Amino acid sequence: MSVPSLPRAFRVAPPVERALSLHLPVVALESTVITHGLPQPQNLTLAYDMEAEVQNHGALPATVGVLRGQIIVGLSEAEIEELASAAQPRKISTRDFGPAIAQRASGGTTVAGTLLAAHRAGIRVFATGGIGGVHRWPPYDVSADLPALARYPLVVVCAGAKAILDLPATLEMLETLAVPVVGYQTDQFPAFYSRESGLTTPHRAESPQEVAAIAQAHWAQGLESAVLVVVPPPPEAALPREKVEAAIAEALRAAQAQGVRGQASTPFLLEQVSKLTHRASLKTNLALLKNNAAVAAQIARALSPMGRRYRQV
């Protein structure tokens, strides 16, 4: 797969461009987890750990971000460090690319923003922590991640939607948008920090090869949505659902009292939950992100005609 013609403000790193031209497995990684999801220095450590997980499982990582008005697919180590230490990085979704480019701003790309950039570059697999969705409060706050999942044909590997969201409403919206939800070795829709939510997944796959077959069959019918693969957090790192729900309820009360809304709500709520769980949720977040990166790399290899030969090239 060759990289398509791209706008001037868009750059695909040479290693990523080469891998795509040789039909090698590539996994896109988002960067709001670096700029807004985790505190320093865990954000930088996590960025490197996720890239290492992808490499260790036979694929090439391509972290996506925006630096000084340029969309970059495949940030270098120096560029990741610059983004991780930026004083006031923007949270860049699909609507924010134009202003960021025109104003030469820097920021981390959300799930939606990363989906767009990865699709434009020709990448087919993307690993993240949890997708955005329908918020519990206010309920009309719906993440741009959902329509992006309906628009860009990638396999998206995650631990479900972020637990702070309205999970039943988010799952219903995914159905409305015709986005297949596939439980990876599970029948449960994971609740991000917890392995179970009480909600079932419409479909189940037992292996990377089965996920790849589902995705290829989906796209072969002319359907252009993503295939959402939900992976429970590792058992040793998962938190009890009841403990997480109690922390979320308190975090929501704090958000309402302080009038936190819009793009600020998710990082605020996640930080509150981390404090209320005495940082246990942070450990879970780190573990599931690395686990998702490993699963995504295996799926990318299964999707790639040259996946088995990646280590020899």
C-alpha positions as a LaTeX table, in Angstrom:
\begin{tabular}{lrrr}
\hline
Residue & $x$ (\AA) & $y$ (\AA) & $z$ (\AA) \\
\hline
Met1 & 0.00 & 0.00 & 0.00 \\
Ser2 & 1.50 & 3.34 & $-1.03$ \\
Val3 & 0.83 & 6.51 & 0.88 \\
Pro4 & $-1.80$ & 8.58 & $-0.96$ \\
Ser5 & $-1.31$ & 12.20 & $-1.98$ \\
Leu6 & $-1.49$ & 14.29 & 1.16 \\
Pro7 & $-1.86$ & 18.00 & 2.00 \\
Arg8 & 1.24 & 20.10 & 2.64 \\
Ala9 & 0.60 & 20.20 & 6.41 \\
Phe10 & 0.55 & 16.40 & 6.59 \\
Arg11 & 3.74 & 14.36 & 7.02 \\
Val12 & 4.17 & 10.59 & 7.17 \\
Ala13 & 7.50 & 9.61 & 8.74 \\
Pro14 & 9.83 & 7.77 & 6.31 \\
Pro15 & 9.82 & 4.46 & 8.29 \\
Val16 & 6.02 & 4.44 & 8.28 \\
Glu17 & 5.84 & 5.37 & 4.60 \\
Arg18 & 8.29 & 2.58 & 3.76 \\
Ala19 & 6.40 & $-0.01$ & 5.82 \\
Leu20 & 3.11 & 0.91 & 4.15 \\
Ser21 & 4.65 & 0.72 & 0.68 \\
Leu22 & 5.91 & $-2.78$ & 1.49 \\
His23 & 2.52 & $-3.87$ & 2.91 \\
Leu24 & 4.03 & $-4.38$ & 6.37 \\
Pro25 & 1.92 & $-4.20$ & 9.56 \\
Val26 & 1.60 & $-0.73$ & 11.07 \\
Val27 & $-0.34$ & 0.33 & 14.18 \\
Ala28 & $-1.43$ & 3.93 & 14.73 \\
Leu29 & $-1.30$ & 5.32 & 18.27 \\
Glu30 & $-3.04$ & 8.46 & 19.51 \\
Ser31 & $-1.37$ & 11.22 & 21.50 \\
Thr32 & $-4.01$ & 12.84 & 23.74 \\
Val33 & $-3.07$ & 10.17 & 26.26 \\
Ile34 & 0.36 & 11.86 & 26.20 \\
Thr35 & $-0.83$ & 15.47 & 26.30 \\
His36 & $-4.01$ & 15.20 & 28.38 \\
Gly37 & $-4.51$ & 11.65 & 29.65 \\
Leu38 & $-1.54$ & 11.12 & 31.95 \\
Pro39 & 0.66 & 13.29 & 34.17 \\
Gln40 & 4.37 & 13.77 & 33.60 \\
Pro41 & 6.59 & 11.73 & 33.51 \\
Gln42 & 4.19 & 8.76 & 33.11 \\
Asn43 & 2.97 & 10.21 & 29.82 \\
Leu44 & 6.37 & 9.96 & 28.15 \\
Thr45 & 7.12 & 6.54 & 29.62 \\
Leu46 & 3.75 & 5.25 & 28.44 \\
Ala47 & 4.33 & 6.58 & 24.91 \\
Tyr48 & 7.56 & 4.65 & 24.64 \\
Asp49 & 6.08 & 1.55 & 26.28 \\
Met50 & 3.19 & 1.43 & 23.82 \\
Glu51 & 5.54 & 1.75 & 20.87 \\
Ala52 & 7.70 & $-1.02$ & 22.35 \\
Glu53 & 4.66 & $-3.31$ & 22.75 \\
Val54 & 3.77 & $-2.83$ & 19.09 \\
Gln55 & 7.33 & $-3.56$ & 18.01 \\
Asn56 & 7.65 & $-6.58$ & 20.30 \\
His57 & 4.59 & $-8.12$ & 18.65 \\
Gly58 & 5.81 & $-7.68$ & 15.10 \\
Ala59 & 4.44 & $-4.37$ & 13.85 \\
Leu60 & 5.63 & $-0.80$ & 13.36 \\
Pro61 & 4.20 & 1.87 & 15.70 \\
Ala62 & 3.06 & 5.19 & 14.25 \\
Thr63 & 2.23 & 7.69 & 16.98 \\
Val64 & 0.15 & 10.55 & 15.57 \\
Gly65 & 0.34 & 14.14 & 16.77 \\
Val66 & 0.46 & 17.78 & 15.70 \\
Leu67 & 3.61 & 19.86 & 16.12 \\
Arg68 & 3.80 & 23.52 & 15.14 \\
Gly69 & 0.91 & 23.17 & 12.72 \\
Gln70 & 2.06 & 19.95 & 11.06 \\
Ile71 & 0.13 & 16.67 & 11.31 \\
Ile72 & 2.71 & 13.92 & 11.79 \\
Val73 & 2.04 & 10.20 & 11.42 \\
Gly74 & 4.98 & 8.48 & 13.06 \\
Leu75 & 6.43 & 10.91 & 15.62 \\
Ser76 & 10.14 & 10.49 & 16.34 \\
Glu77 & 11.41 & 10.13 & 19.91 \\
Ala78 & 12.42 & 13.80 & 19.96 \\
Glu79 & 8.98 & 14.82 & 18.67 \\
Ile80 & 7.21 & 12.68 & 21.28 \\
Glu81 & 9.34 & 14.32 & 23.99 \\
Glu82 & 8.47 & 17.77 & 22.64 \\
Leu83 & 4.76 & 16.94 & 22.69 \\
Ala84 & 4.93 & 15.36 & 26.16 \\
Ser85 & 6.58 & 18.46 & 27.64 \\
Ala86 & 4.53 & 21.10 & 25.78 \\
Ala87 & 3.25 & 23.81 & 28.13 \\
Gln88 & $-0.28$ & 24.18 & 26.76 \\
Pro89 & $-0.88$ & 21.51 & 24.13 \\
Arg90 & $-4.23$ & 21.46 & 22.37 \\
Lys91 & $-6.62$ & 18.53 & 22.34 \\
Ile92 & $-7.07$ & 18.03 & 18.61 \\
Ser93 & $-10.15$ & 16.29 & 17.25 \\
Thr94 & $-11.28$ & 16.35 & 13.63 \\
Arg95 & $-12.78$ & 19.84 & 13.94 \\
Asp96 & $-9.53$ & 21.24 & 15.34 \\
Phe97 & $-7.06$ & 20.43 & 12.56 \\
Gly98 & $-7.74$ & 23.59 & 10.56 \\
Pro99 & $-7.17$ & 26.05 & 13.44 \\
Ala100 & $-4.13$ & 24.08 & 14.67 \\
Ile101 & $-2.52$ & 24.12 & 11.22 \\
Ala102 & $-3.29$ & 27.78 & 10.51 \\
Gln103 & $-2.08$ & 28.88 & 13.96 \\
Arg104 & 0.96 & 26.57 & 13.95 \\
Ala105 & $-0.15$ & 25.00 & 17.21 \\
Ser106 & 0.88 & 21.72 & 18.83 \\
Gly107 & $-1.33$ & 19.12 & 20.44 \\
Gly108 & $-2.36$ & 15.55 & 20.92 \\
Thr109 & $-4.80$ & 13.90 & 18.54 \\
Thr110 & $-7.94$ & 12.33 & 19.97 \\
Val111 & $-9.39$ & 9.02 & 18.79 \\
Ala112 & $-11.34$ & 10.89 & 16.10 \\
Gly113 & $-8.34$ & 12.97 & 15.05 \\
Thr114 & $-6.07$ & 9.93 & 14.95 \\
Leu115 & $-8.61$ & 7.96 & 12.92 \\
Leu116 & $-8.68$ & 10.66 & 10.26 \\
Ala117 & $-4.88$ & 10.98 & 10.11 \\
Ala118 & $-4.26$ & 7.24 & 10.12 \\
His119 & $-6.83$ & 6.67 & 7.40 \\
Arg120 & $-5.33$ & 9.41 & 5.22 \\
Ala121 & $-1.92$ & 7.76 & 5.63 \\
Gly122 & $-3.25$ & 4.32 & 4.70 \\
Ile123 & $-3.00$ & 2.61 & 8.12 \\
Arg124 & $-5.60$ & $-0.06$ & 8.92 \\
Val125 & $-5.15$ & $-0.70$ & 12.67 \\
Phe126 & $-5.26$ & 1.73 & 15.60 \\
Ala127 & $-4.73$ & 1.07 & 19.32 \\
Thr128 & $-6.06$ & 3.33 & 22.05 \\
Gly129 & $-7.22$ & 3.12 & 25.67 \\
Gly130 & $-10.92$ & 3.85 & 25.57 \\
Ile131 & $-13.08$ & 5.57 & 22.98 \\
Gly132 & $-15.24$ & 8.59 & 23.68 \\
Gly133 & $-19.00$ & 8.23 & 23.63 \\
Val134 & $-22.21$ & 9.54 & 25.16 \\
His135 & $-21.58$ & 11.39 & 28.42 \\
Arg136 & $-23.59$ & 10.74 & 31.57 \\
Trp137 & $-23.81$ & 14.49 & 32.14 \\
Pro138 & $-24.82$ & 16.42 & 30.19 \\
Pro139 & $-26.34$ & 13.64 & 28.04 \\
Tyr140 & $-26.25$ & 15.74 & 24.88 \\
Asp141 & $-22.43$ & 15.76 & 25.07 \\
Val142 & $-21.54$ & 13.11 & 22.49 \\
Ser143 & $-17.93$ & 12.55 & 21.49 \\
Ala144 & $-16.79$ & 13.13 & 17.92 \\
Asp145 & $-15.15$ & 9.71 & 18.20 \\
Leu146 & $-18.47$ & 8.02 & 17.43 \\
Pro147 & $-19.16$ & 9.57 & 13.99 \\
Ala148 & $-15.46$ & 9.15 & 13.17 \\
Leu149 & $-15.75$ & 5.43 & 13.90 \\
Ala150 & $-18.66$ & 5.33 & 11.47 \\
Arg151 & $-16.58$ & 7.04 & 8.78 \\
Tyr152 & $-13.03$ & 5.64 & 8.80 \\
Pro153 & $-12.36$ & 1.94 & 8.02 \\
Leu154 & $-9.80$ & 0.89 & 10.60 \\
Val155 & $-9.70$ & $-1.85$ & 13.20 \\
Val156 & $-9.78$ & 0.09 & 16.49 \\
Val157 & $-8.54$ & $-1.80$ & 19.54 \\
Cys158 & $-9.65$ & $-0.42$ & 22.90 \\
Ala159 & $-10.86$ & $-1.38$ & 26.39 \\
Gly160 & $-14.38$ & $-0.27$ & 25.51 \\
Ala161 & $-15.54$ & 3.28 & 26.12 \\
Lys162 & $-14.16$ & 5.33 & 29.00 \\
Ala163 & $-15.93$ & 4.26 & 32.21 \\
Ile164 & $-16.99$ & 7.84 & 33.00 \\
Leu165 & $-19.42$ & 7.67 & 30.05 \\
Asp166 & $-22.93$ & 6.31 & 29.68 \\
Leu167 & $-21.92$ & 2.87 & 28.44 \\
Pro168 & $-25.40$ & 1.56 & 27.47 \\
Ala169 & $-26.11$ & 4.72 & 25.46 \\
Thr170 & $-22.68$ & 4.55 & 23.83 \\
Leu171 & $-23.20$ & 0.93 & 22.81 \\
Glu172 & $-26.62$ & 1.80 & 21.38 \\
Met173 & $-25.11$ & 4.69 & 19.41 \\
Leu174 & $-22.46$ & 2.39 & 17.95 \\
Glu175 & $-25.28$ & 0.11 & 16.77 \\
Thr176 & $-27.11$ & 3.08 & 15.21 \\
Leu177 & $-23.93$ & 4.07 & 13.39 \\
Ala178 & $-23.45$ & 0.48 & 12.12 \\
Val179 & $-20.07$ & 0.08 & 13.80 \\
Pro180 & $-19.41$ & $-3.63$ & 14.52 \\
Val181 & $-18.38$ & $-4.21$ & 18.14 \\
Val182 & $-16.29$ & $-7.35$ & 18.60 \\
Gly183 & $-15.38$ & $-8.68$ & 22.03 \\
Tyr184 & $-11.82$ & $-10.03$ & 21.99 \\
Gln185 & $-12.02$ & $-13.35$ & 23.84 \\
Thr186 & $-14.99$ & $-12.01$ & 25.79 \\
Asp187 & $-18.78$ & $-11.69$ & 25.56 \\
Gln188 & $-18.74$ & $-8.65$ & 27.86 \\
Phe189 & $-18.39$ & $-5.04$ & 26.81 \\
Pro190 & $-15.52$ & $-4.00$ & 29.11 \\
Ala191 & $-15.90$ & $-0.94$ & 31.31 \\
Phe192 & $-12.36$ & 0.39 & 30.74 \\
Tyr193 & $-11.03$ & $-0.03$ & 34.30 \\
Ser194 & $-13.18$ & $-3.13$ & 34.86 \\
Arg195 & $-13.44$ & $-6.32$ & 32.85 \\
Glu196 & $-17.24$ & $-6.38$ & 32.94 \\
Ser197 & $-19.99$ & $-3.81$ & 32.54 \\
Gly198 & $-23.07$ & $-6.04$ & 32.51 \\
Leu199 & $-23.42$ & $-5.31$ & 28.78 \\
Thr200 & $-22.82$ & $-7.94$ & 26.14 \\
Thr201 & $-20.94$ & $-7.48$ & 22.89 \\
Pro202 & $-22.81$ & $-8.28$ & 19.66 \\
His203 & $-19.89$ & $-10.36$ & 18.35 \\
Arg204 & $-16.90$ & $-12.27$ & 19.66 \\
Ala205 & $-13.50$ & $-13.22$ & 18.22 \\
Glu206 & $-10.96$ & $-15.57$ & 19.71 \\
Ser207 & $-7.83$ & $-14.65$ & 17.74 \\
Pro208 & $-6.16$ & $-11.88$ & 15.73 \\
Gln209 & $-6.82$ & $-13.93$ & 12.60 \\
Glu210 & $-10.54$ & $-14.04$ & 13.35 \\
Val211 & $-10.63$ & $-10.28$ & 13.90 \\
Ala212 & $-8.84$ & $-9.76$ & 10.60 \\
Ala213 & $-11.32$ & $-12.02$ & 8.79 \\
Ile214 & $-14.26$ & $-10.10$ & 10.28 \\
Ala215 & $-12.77$ & $-6.74$ & 9.24 \\
Gln216 & $-12.01$ & $-7.90$ & 5.71 \\
Ala217 & $-15.49$ & $-9.35$ & 5.29 \\
His218 & $-17.05$ & $-6.13$ & 6.64 \\
Trp219 & $-15.14$ & $-3.88$ & 4.26 \\
Ala220 & $-15.63$ & $-6.25$ & 1.31 \\
Gln221 & $-19.35$ & $-5.44$ & 1.42 \\
Gly222 & $-18.63$ & $-1.78$ & 0.70 \\
Leu223 & $-19.05$ & $-0.78$ & 4.35 \\
Glu224 & $-16.68$ & 1.97 & 5.42 \\
Ser225 & $-16.99$ & 2.07 & 9.20 \\
Ala226 & $-14.36$ & 1.00 & 11.68 \\
Val227 & $-14.46$ & $-2.40$ & 13.37 \\
Leu228 & $-14.31$ & $-1.79$ & 17.12 \\
Val229 & $-12.44$ & $-4.52$ & 19.00 \\
Val230 & $-12.97$ & $-4.34$ & 22.75 \\
Val231 & $-10.38$ & $-5.98$ & 25.00 \\
Pro232 & $-10.84$ & $-6.33$ & 28.78 \\
Pro233 & $-8.02$ & $-4.92$ & 30.91 \\
Pro234 & $-5.55$ & $-7.55$ & 32.17 \\
Pro235 & $-7.06$ & $-9.43$ & 35.16 \\
Glu236 & $-4.21$ & $-8.48$ & 37.50 \\
Ala237 & $-4.75$ & $-4.77$ & 36.80 \\
Ala238 & $-8.56$ & $-4.59$ & 36.56 \\
Leu239 & $-10.60$ & $-2.82$ & 39.25 \\
Pro240 & $-13.94$ & $-3.91$ & 40.76 \\
Arg241 & $-16.82$ & $-2.23$ & 38.93 \\
Glu242 & $-18.45$ & $-1.10$ & 42.19 \\
Lys243 & $-15.31$ & 0.74 & 43.32 \\
Val244 & $-14.99$ & 2.53 & 40.00 \\
Glu245 & $-18.68$ & 3.51 & 39.91 \\
Ala246 & $-18.45$ & 5.11 & 43.37 \\
Ala247 & $-15.45$ & 7.18 & 42.28 \\
Ile248 & $-17.16$ & 8.21 & 39.03 \\
Ala249 & $-20.28$ & 9.37 & 40.88 \\
Glu250 & $-18.19$ & 11.61 & 43.11 \\
Ala251 & $-16.15$ & 12.89 & 40.16 \\
Leu252 & $-19.34$ & 13.78 & 38.28 \\
Arg253 & $-20.61$ & 15.77 & 41.27 \\
Ala254 & $-17.33$ & 17.70 & 41.31 \\
Ala255 & $-17.57$ & 18.40 & 37.57 \\
Gln256 & $-21.13$ & 19.70 & 37.89 \\
Ala257 & $-20.22$ & 21.87 & 40.86 \\
Gln258 & $-17.31$ & 23.41 & 38.97 \\
Gly259 & $-19.13$ & 23.71 & 35.64 \\
Val260 & $-16.63$ & 21.56 & 33.77 \\
Arg261 & $-17.91$ & 20.80 & 30.25 \\
Gly262 & $-16.85$ & 19.99 & 26.70 \\
Gln263 & $-13.31$ & 18.86 & 25.92 \\
Ala264 & $-12.22$ & 19.63 & 29.49 \\
Ser265 & $-14.64$ & 17.13 & 31.02 \\
Thr266 & $-12.89$ & 13.86 & 30.15 \\
Pro267 & $-9.40$ & 14.75 & 31.48 \\
Phe268 & $-11.01$ & 16.34 & 34.57 \\
Leu269 & $-13.09$ & 13.25 & 35.34 \\
Leu270 & $-10.24$ & 10.83 & 34.72 \\
Glu271 & $-7.97$ & 12.79 & 37.06 \\
Gln272 & $-10.67$ & 12.88 & 39.74 \\
Val273 & $-11.22$ & 9.13 & 39.46 \\
Ser274 & $-7.46$ & 8.58 & 39.73 \\
Lys275 & $-7.31$ & 10.61 & 42.95 \\
Leu276 & $-10.38$ & 8.92 & 44.44 \\
Thr277 & $-9.00$ & 5.44 & 43.75 \\
His278 & $-5.60$ & 6.42 & 45.18 \\
Arg279 & $-4.02$ & 6.13 & 41.72 \\
Ala280 & $-5.21$ & 2.54 & 41.24 \\
Ser281 & $-7.10$ & 3.61 & 38.12 \\
Leu282 & $-3.89$ & 5.10 & 36.71 \\
Lys283 & $-2.14$ & 1.74 & 37.03 \\
Thr284 & $-5.08$ & 0.07 & 35.29 \\
Asn285 & $-4.98$ & 2.67 & 32.53 \\
Leu286 & $-1.29$ & 2.06 & 31.89 \\
Ala287 & $-1.74$ & $-1.72$ & 31.85 \\
Leu288 & $-4.68$ & $-1.73$ & 29.44 \\
Leu289 & $-3.01$ & 0.69 & 27.05 \\
Lys290 & 0.02 & $-1.57$ & 26.70 \\
Asn291 & $-2.18$ & $-4.65$ & 26.40 \\
Asn292 & $-4.25$ & $-3.02$ & 23.65 \\
Ala293 & $-1.08$ & $-2.09$ & 21.76 \\
Ala294 & 0.05 & $-5.73$ & 21.85 \\
Val295 & $-3.31$ & $-7.04$ & 20.61 \\
Ala296 & $-3.44$ & $-4.40$ & 17.87 \\
Ala297 & 0.01 & $-5.40$ & 16.60 \\
Gln298 & $-1.08$ & $-9.02$ & 16.34 \\
Ile299 & $-4.20$ & $-8.00$ & 14.41 \\
Ala300 & $-2.12$ & $-5.78$ & 12.10 \\
Arg301 & 0.11 & $-8.76$ & 11.34 \\
Ala302 & $-2.94$ & $-10.90$ & 10.60 \\
Leu303 & $-4.31$ & $-8.23$ & 8.24 \\
Ser304 & $-1.02$ & $-7.65$ & 6.46 \\
Pro305 & 0.00 & $-9.94$ & 3.58 \\
Met306 & 3.61 & $-9.40$ & 4.65 \\
Gly307 & 2.99 & $-9.55$ & 8.40 \\
Arg308 & 4.87 & $-12.77$ & 9.01 \\
Arg309 & 7.96 & $-11.43$ & 7.25 \\
Tyr310 & 8.09 & $-8.11$ & 9.11 \\
Arg311 & 10.94 & $-9.11$ & 11.42 \\
Gln312 & 13.16 & $-10.07$ & 8.47 \\
Val313 & 12.73 & $-6.81$ & 6.54 \\
\hline
\end{tabular}
